[in-house]
Each structure stands twice: as structure tokens, then as C-alpha cells.
Amino acid sequence: MAPTFPHLTIDSPASAPGVHVLTMQKPPENRLNVAFAQTVISALRYIERDLMKPDAPGAVIISSFSDKFWCTGLELDESDSNIYANADGFYPLLATLVDYPYPTIALITGHTFGGACPFALSCDYRIMNSKRGFISMPPVNLGLHFDGIGALPRLKLGPRIARKMLLEAHRWTGTEALKDGIVDEVCEPDTMRERAVEFAKTIAPRATMGVYGLLRSELWGEALDKFKAISYVHRKRVGTAAKAKI
């Protein structure tokens, strides 16, 4: 019997063997805390272990129940009472995605703020709603820092766009994000899920030879090392406490 995951569903479209759609369902904005981040990790491992077939095509789409929010980052209040919250939840989630053996797609249905930016950048591809939602990463406005926060923007987006994201807290629409290379496609909200599944079908065969994750590490391994180094660290606080909350 298939397990259930709190605030999460897994759909495996019959038209796309090996493609699995993981949908976040944590109202109202899919904010990440330890429990939810670990739930996403558990679901990814379940897909990898029990749903994927050896030497067969495979890909994972991470979507949202909401057409207004994909994810609005971390539950910053959690770290007020648990300084290890991010080390036990957020950073391991990023490391899991950057090290995942199958292609991943962030299906960005709506607003994507704060820690949701590295969450989305941890996926291999991003498809964004053309009608609704902004992408913005505002740690500079919140007084917030953690080791490795700039690794994925710098490695994946290039210096000028990474600067806009990390040092200017720029807010992108879908069209602007496509122009700056943050997302790979923008789609109409009514067709974006279908498009993501079709696209996942085309990239799923890349996992059949068992080296997809290894080759990805050649590109983004520096970020992976950063995230691993600050995962499950209990001897000290990793990063700073936010001076402002959103």
C-alpha cells in the first residue's frame, strides 16, 4: 500500500511512464519548516526507491495546489525556538534535489519568494505561470544570511542576474524571469501542468544510464558541497537569524 505524505500528493500520469508529479498542499503558501521539508525529502526518496524502475526513464515535477503561490520560503518563526530548524529541514532538502538521480522540474504556479528561490533553482528546470506570480529573494532586506545562499544564483544565473537576485532583491514576473534566464519557459496557467508533463517525458530518458546525478554534480557540485556542509549541524547556529520577517 502506498504511503501518504502530509501536505503532499504524488500523481503518476499514465501518459508519461516514469514521470511523477509531487504537489505541495500546505496552505496557504507552502512555507517550509522542518516537518514539511523532511516530508518532501521522504516523498522524493519514495519516488526514487519504489516508483522508479531500474534503467528506465524517470523525472519528477514539483508543483503546488495553488495558482497564487508556489512556495513563499521558510517559516522564519520556527528558528526562533529551534536554531537547528534550517539545518534539519531546508538545507537537506536543497542537497537532496541537487544530488537527485533523476531530472527535476519546478512547476512554478505562483509567487516564489525567499528560500523558495534556491528551492526552485535546486531543480534542473523551471516552468513558470505566465499570468501570475513573482520571483524574489529578499535576504538583503531581512538581514538574513546562510553559507551557500549565493551558490546556485551565481552558478546557474551568471553575475549580473545573481546580483539582482541576492543584492537587490529584484522581483521578476514570469516574462522577466524568462528573459533573464531564471526560468526555462512560461506557460498559460491552464496548460502549464500538461506542458510540464510533456517536457518531463522528453528529459526522463536521460536518467536511464545511471549517471545523470553524477554529471549534474560536475556542474553544481560546489553548491551541493555547501548545502551538505550546513545540513544536520547541531553544534552551532548556521547562518544568521532574520532581523525582519515577511
C-alpha positions as CSV (number, residue, x, y, z in Angstrom):
1,M,0.0,0.0,0.0
2,A,1.4,3.4,-1.0
3,P,2.4,5.7,1.9
4,T,0.7,9.0,2.5
5,F,2.6,12.2,3.0
6,P,1.2,15.2,5.0
7,H,0.5,18.2,2.8
8,L,1.8,16.4,-0.3
9,T,0.4,14.3,-3.1
10,I,2.1,12.2,-5.8
11,D,0.5,11.7,-9.2
12,S,1.9,9.5,-11.9
13,P,0.3,10.3,-15.2
14,A,-0.5,7.2,-17.3
15,S,0.5,9.1,-20.4
16,A,4.1,9.6,-19.1
17,P,5.7,6.5,-17.7
18,G,8.4,7.3,-15.1
19,V,7.1,10.9,-14.7
20,H,5.8,11.7,-11.2
21,V,4.2,15.0,-10.1
22,L,4.8,15.9,-6.5
23,T,2.2,18.6,-5.5
24,M,2.7,20.7,-2.3
25,Q,-0.5,21.2,-0.4
26,K,0.4,23.1,2.7
27,P,-2.0,26.1,2.9
28,P,-1.8,28.9,2.4
29,E,1.6,29.4,0.8
30,N,3.6,26.1,1.1
31,R,6.0,27.6,3.6
32,L,8.9,25.3,4.5
33,N,9.5,24.1,8.1
34,V,11.5,21.1,9.3
35,A,8.5,18.8,9.1
36,F,7.4,19.8,5.6
37,A,10.9,19.9,4.2
38,Q,11.5,16.4,5.5
39,T,8.2,15.3,4.1
40,V,9.3,16.5,0.6
41,I,12.6,14.6,1.1
42,S,10.7,11.4,2.1
43,A,8.4,11.7,-0.9
44,L,11.4,12.2,-3.3
45,R,13.1,9.1,-1.8
46,Y,9.8,7.1,-2.0
47,I,9.6,8.0,-5.7
48,E,13.2,7.1,-6.3
49,R,13.1,3.9,-4.3
50,D,9.6,2.5,-5.0
51,L,8.2,4.2,-8.2
52,M,11.2,4.4,-10.5
53,K,12.2,1.3,-12.4
54,P,15.9,0.4,-12.9
55,D,17.3,1.6,-16.2
56,A,14.0,3.2,-17.1
57,P,13.1,6.8,-17.9
58,G,12.3,9.0,-14.8
59,A,11.6,12.6,-13.9
60,V,9.9,14.5,-11.0
61,I,7.8,17.6,-11.2
62,I,7.4,19.7,-8.1
63,S,4.2,21.7,-8.3
64,S,1.7,23.5,-5.9
65,F,-2.0,23.1,-5.1
66,S,-2.3,26.9,-5.5
67,D,-2.4,29.0,-8.6
68,K,-1.3,32.0,-6.5
69,F,1.6,30.6,-4.5
70,W,4.3,28.0,-5.4
71,C,6.2,28.5,-2.2
72,T,7.0,31.6,-0.1
73,G,10.1,30.3,1.6
74,L,10.8,29.4,5.2
75,E,8.7,29.6,8.3
76,L,11.2,32.0,9.8
77,D,9.5,32.0,13.2
78,E,10.4,28.3,13.6
79,S,14.1,29.1,14.0
80,D,13.3,31.4,17.0
81,S,12.6,28.4,19.1
82,N,14.8,25.9,17.2
83,I,18.1,27.2,16.0
84,Y,18.7,24.0,14.1
85,A,15.4,24.2,12.1
86,N,17.0,25.1,8.8
87,A,19.9,22.7,9.3
88,D,17.5,19.8,9.8
89,G,15.0,20.8,7.1
90,F,15.8,23.4,4.4
91,Y,19.4,22.7,3.7
92,P,18.9,18.9,3.5
93,L,16.1,19.5,1.0
94,L,18.3,21.6,-1.2
95,A,21.1,19.0,-1.0
96,T,18.6,16.2,-1.9
97,L,17.5,18.0,-5.0
98,V,20.9,19.0,-6.2
99,D,22.0,15.3,-5.7
100,Y,18.9,13.6,-7.0
101,P,19.5,10.9,-9.6
102,Y,16.6,11.9,-11.8
103,P,15.8,15.2,-13.7
104,T,13.6,17.6,-11.7
105,I,11.3,20.4,-12.8
106,A,9.9,23.2,-10.6
107,L,6.4,23.9,-11.9
108,I,6.1,27.5,-10.6
109,T,2.4,28.1,-10.4
110,G,2.6,31.4,-8.5
111,H,4.6,33.6,-6.1
112,T,8.1,32.2,-5.3
113,F,9.7,34.2,-2.5
114,G,12.7,34.0,-0.2
115,G,14.1,30.5,0.4
116,A,11.8,29.2,-2.4
117,C,14.2,30.7,-4.9
118,P,17.1,28.3,-4.0
119,F,14.4,25.6,-3.7
120,A,13.4,26.3,-7.3
121,L,17.0,26.7,-8.5
122,S,17.8,23.3,-7.0
123,C,15.6,21.8,-9.6
124,D,17.1,21.3,-13.1
125,Y,14.3,23.2,-15.0
126,R,11.7,25.8,-14.1
127,I,8.4,26.4,-15.9
128,M,6.5,29.4,-14.6
129,N,3.0,30.8,-14.8
130,S,2.8,33.4,-17.5
131,K,-0.1,35.3,-15.9
132,R,0.6,35.3,-12.2
133,G,3.3,35.3,-9.6
134,F,6.6,36.9,-8.8
135,I,10.1,35.5,-8.1
136,S,12.0,37.4,-5.4
137,M,14.8,36.6,-2.9
138,P,14.9,39.3,-0.3
139,P,17.5,38.3,2.4
140,V,19.2,41.7,2.0
141,N,16.0,43.3,3.2
142,L,15.5,40.8,6.0
143,G,19.1,40.9,7.4
144,L,19.4,37.1,6.7
145,H,22.3,35.1,5.6
146,F,23.4,31.5,5.4
147,D,26.5,29.9,3.9
148,G,25.9,29.0,0.3
149,I,22.9,31.2,-0.2
150,G,24.5,32.7,-3.3
151,A,25.9,29.5,-4.8
152,L,23.0,28.5,-7.0
153,P,22.3,32.0,-8.3
154,R,25.9,32.5,-9.1
155,L,26.4,29.1,-10.7
156,K,23.2,29.0,-12.7
157,L,22.3,32.6,-13.5
158,G,25.5,34.5,-14.1
159,P,26.9,37.5,-12.2
160,R,24.5,40.3,-13.3
161,I,21.3,38.3,-12.7
162,A,22.7,36.8,-9.4
163,R,23.4,40.3,-8.2
164,K,19.9,41.4,-9.0
165,M,18.6,38.4,-7.1
166,L,20.8,38.4,-4.0
167,L,21.9,42.0,-3.5
168,E,19.0,43.9,-5.0
169,A,16.0,41.7,-4.0
170,H,14.7,42.2,-7.5
171,R,11.1,41.0,-8.2
172,W,10.6,39.2,-11.5
173,T,7.4,38.5,-13.4
174,G,7.3,35.3,-15.4
175,T,8.2,37.1,-18.6
176,E,11.1,38.9,-17.0
177,A,12.3,35.7,-15.4
178,L,12.4,34.0,-18.8
179,K,14.3,36.9,-20.3
180,D,16.9,36.8,-17.5
181,G,17.2,33.0,-17.7
182,I,15.8,32.2,-14.3
183,V,13.1,30.1,-15.8
184,D,13.2,28.0,-18.9
185,E,9.6,28.5,-20.1
186,V,6.4,30.4,-19.2
187,C,3.1,28.9,-19.9
188,E,-0.6,29.7,-19.6
189,P,-1.9,28.6,-16.2
190,D,-4.5,26.3,-17.8
191,T,-1.9,24.4,-19.8
192,M,1.3,24.6,-17.7
193,R,0.8,21.2,-15.9
194,E,0.2,19.5,-19.2
195,R,3.3,21.2,-20.7
196,A,5.4,20.2,-17.7
197,V,4.4,16.5,-18.1
198,E,5.2,16.6,-21.8
199,F,8.5,18.2,-21.2
200,A,9.3,15.7,-18.4
201,K,8.7,12.9,-20.9
202,T,11.4,14.3,-23.1
203,I,14.0,14.6,-20.4
204,A,13.2,11.4,-18.4
205,P,15.3,9.1,-20.7
206,R,18.4,11.0,-19.6
207,A,18.3,9.0,-16.3
208,T,18.4,5.6,-17.9
209,M,22.2,5.3,-17.9
210,G,22.6,6.0,-14.2
211,V,24.9,8.9,-14.5
212,Y,22.5,11.9,-14.5
213,G,23.1,12.9,-10.9
214,L,26.9,12.4,-11.3
215,L,27.0,14.7,-14.3
216,R,24.9,17.3,-12.6
217,S,27.4,17.4,-9.7
218,E,30.1,18.3,-12.2
219,L,28.1,21.5,-12.9
220,W,26.7,22.4,-9.5
221,G,28.9,20.4,-7.1
222,E,30.1,23.5,-5.3
223,A,26.5,24.3,-4.3
224,L,26.0,20.7,-3.2
225,D,29.1,20.8,-1.0
226,K,27.9,24.0,0.6
227,F,24.4,22.6,1.4
228,K,25.8,19.3,2.7
229,A,28.2,21.2,5.0
230,I,25.3,23.0,6.7
231,S,22.9,20.1,6.9
232,Y,22.3,18.4,10.3
233,V,24.8,20.7,12.0
234,H,23.9,20.8,15.8
235,R,27.0,22.2,17.3
236,K,26.2,25.8,16.3
237,R,23.7,28.1,14.6
238,V,24.2,28.0,10.8
239,G,23.6,31.4,9.3
240,T,22.0,34.4,10.9
241,A,18.6,35.0,12.5
242,A,16.4,37.2,10.3
243,K,16.2,40.8,11.6
244,A,12.8,41.2,9.8
245,K,10.0,38.8,9.0
246,I,7.7,38.5,6.0
